[in-house]
Amino acid sequence: MKKYVVKRLLQLIPILLVITFLSFGMMRLAGSDAVMQKMENTGMVVSEEVMDKARAELGLDKPFLTQYFVWLGNLLKGDMGTSYISGKEVFPTFISKLPATLLLTVVSILLTIIISVPLGVLAAVKQNRFTDYLIRVCSFIGNSMPNFFVALLLMYFFAIRMKVFPVIATEVSIKSVALPSFTLAIAMSAKYLRQVRAAVLDELSKDYVIGAKARGVRFSVTLWKSVLRACLVTILTLLTLSIGSLLGGTAIVESIFLWDGVGKLAVDAINMRDYPMIQAYVMWMAIIYVCVNLITDLSYRVLDPRIRLGGEKA
Amino acid sequence: MKEILSYQSVEVCFNGKAVIHDNSFALHEGEILGIVGESGSGKSTLLKAAMGLIGNGGMVTKGDIWFEGKDIPDLPEGELRQIRGEKIGMIFQDAGASLCPIRTIGEQIYESMCAHRKISKAEAKEKALELFEKLNFKDGERIWDSYSFELSGGMNQRVGIVLAMLMQPQILLADEPTSALDVAVQRQVVQEMLQLREIFGTAIILVTHDIGVVSAMADTVLVLKDGHIVEYGEAAKILNNPEKEYTQKLLAAVPKLRRA
């Protein structure tokens, strides 16, 4: 088990190397660079000489491979560089945006679980009855509405009409996280409750449900102790995929609510060709996905004895 | 002997189409009744009807199934639940599949016993291990902590028998209990079921297409074809001197293997 975790974490090293190299390369293919973007934004007309000088200062005049290895060498020394745009250090800037993203992720995942699991189970148990149809219609509507539209609706009703929540998040607090996380949770719940419903229906059709019934076990007991436990693997897989992408930030929702997270930071960095910042973001994403997948794989072993015992025998 | 389960003119329909027609027969105390017939003749449906387990789209549309003065098809779910497991036990063709794969057998034994009476986990385990021992299981302790996927098909089937007999029901319904097993294990399971009758006086309805198992166990035999009873009576008489042509054909269809 320990060996397995260490092995998986060691795999992170080649993954990070490949990913940072690719993102480094692709940003160079994008055409313009940080210096050009900066000049364009300020609206000044400057001579090629000034631009070349600026490039030389940032090291952008050197060959691509040299740039990459300089960056990599600094990284190994613990220096992620400074932002080309703000001139501030990348690492503290990036870290300062994390609490907002983490809070948004945790709250919206919790909301998604609270909404989608009970409704999905209810729809499965009441299959093809009124409750099921109603839940499925709601899910269909939730699925069809784009994020920004849901965000605007929520803003209109809860922030402008009822004045319960702030329109714009001025601080990272539970009150200001409510609307952005609801926006995300509505779309995710609409999608997941269908998956939960399908997973529960699949389990309910298995022979052990009839077996338990024939032994006189209450349906509710079978549902809670066997069926839902068996569905946890499916639900967990879905949630971890979402956790991964949420931790990467949600650019649209973050922009609408002016939520100061890493998603907005990343989009700004890409627009301005702020290479060091982009590299930091890409590394963060890679680390998240590897870790989240690792945690998921480990929890499969806890949840499903077939995986746990099968793994031990092998 | 006293009648304990009585089918009277039972008709079962699936989505409006009758699959069991006007079946009447009875099970007596300590009797072993074998129901034989081809696949699709309605044997299992007949059995499940006695537990209210027919399932989606199917229901008893005519007749009564009397048990302890109650008509089973008319009983509400709550009352049926009290009968299932406690008074009528069931063994499935694939006992392994009738157990939840992600929970230990012990957990499910405990859960089944809890469904009928207040009992602590330790008491449940003691009772189950006692029953395991009575049925000549050597390592009950290990089975208690095992998952169904860790046991062989034969072992699972024997666990299925223990599960069905936990509450010592008067009646055991066995749906093709030996069909998925190899011959050596088949013999063992047959012997165990016979033992149940000796120890507990359990009456058994045995559904199978294996004439050999029926002749080894049954006191009475019922031959079913397309939901109709073809012949019903004493096992020795039907198996040795069948009156109806269909029964003769069915018995003749038993493969007799000989060395060339």
Boltz contact constraints between the chains, C-beta under 6 A:
constraints:
  - contact:
      token1: [A, 207]
      token2: [B, 97]
      max_distance: 6.0
  - contact:
      token1: [A, 207]
      token2: [B, 98]
      max_distance: 6.0
  - contact:
      token1: [A, 208]
      token2: [B, 98]
      max_distance: 6.0
  - contact:
      token1: [A, 208]
      token2: [B, 99]
      max_distance: 6.0
  - contact:
      token1: [A, 208]
      token2: [B, 100]
      max_distance: 6.0
  - contact:
      token1: [A, 211]
      token2: [B, 98]
      max_distance: 6.0
  - contact:
      token1: [A, 214]
      token2: [B, 84]
      max_distance: 6.0
  - contact:
      token1: [A, 214]
      token2: [B, 90]
      max_distance: 6.0
  - contact:
      token1: [A, 215]
      token2: [B, 85]
      max_distance: 6.0
  - contact:
      token1: [A, 215]
      token2: [B, 112]
      max_distance: 6.0
  - contact:
      token1: [A, 216]
      token2: [B, 81]
      max_distance: 6.0
  - contact:
      token1: [A, 216]
      token2: [B, 84]
      max_distance: 6.0
  - contact:
      token1: [A, 216]
      token2: [B, 85]
      max_distance: 6.0
  - contact:
      token1: [A, 216]
      token2: [B, 86]
      max_distance: 6.0
  - contact:
      token1: [A, 216]
      token2: [B, 115]
      max_distance: 6.0
  - contact:
      token1: [A, 216]
      token2: [B, 116]
      max_distance: 6.0
  - contact:
      token1: [A, 217]
      token2: [B, 111]
      max_distance: 6.0
  - contact:
      token1: [A, 217]
      token2: [B, 112]
      max_distance: 6.0
  - contact:
      token1: [A, 217]
      token2: [B, 115]
      max_distance: 6.0
  - contact:
      token1: [A, 226]
      token2: [B, 100]
      max_distance: 6.0
  - contact:
      token1: [A, 229]
      token2: [B, 102]
      max_distance: 6.0
  - contact:
      token1: [A, 230]
      token2: [B, 102]
      max_distance: 6.0
  - contact:
      token1: [A, 304]
      token2: [B, 102]
      max_distance: 6.0
  - contact:
      token1: [A, 305]
      token2: [B, 102]
      max_distance: 6.0
  - contact:
      token1: [A, 305]
      token2: [B, 147]
      max_distance: 6.0
  - contact:
      token1: [A, 306]
      token2: [B, 149]
      max_distance: 6.0
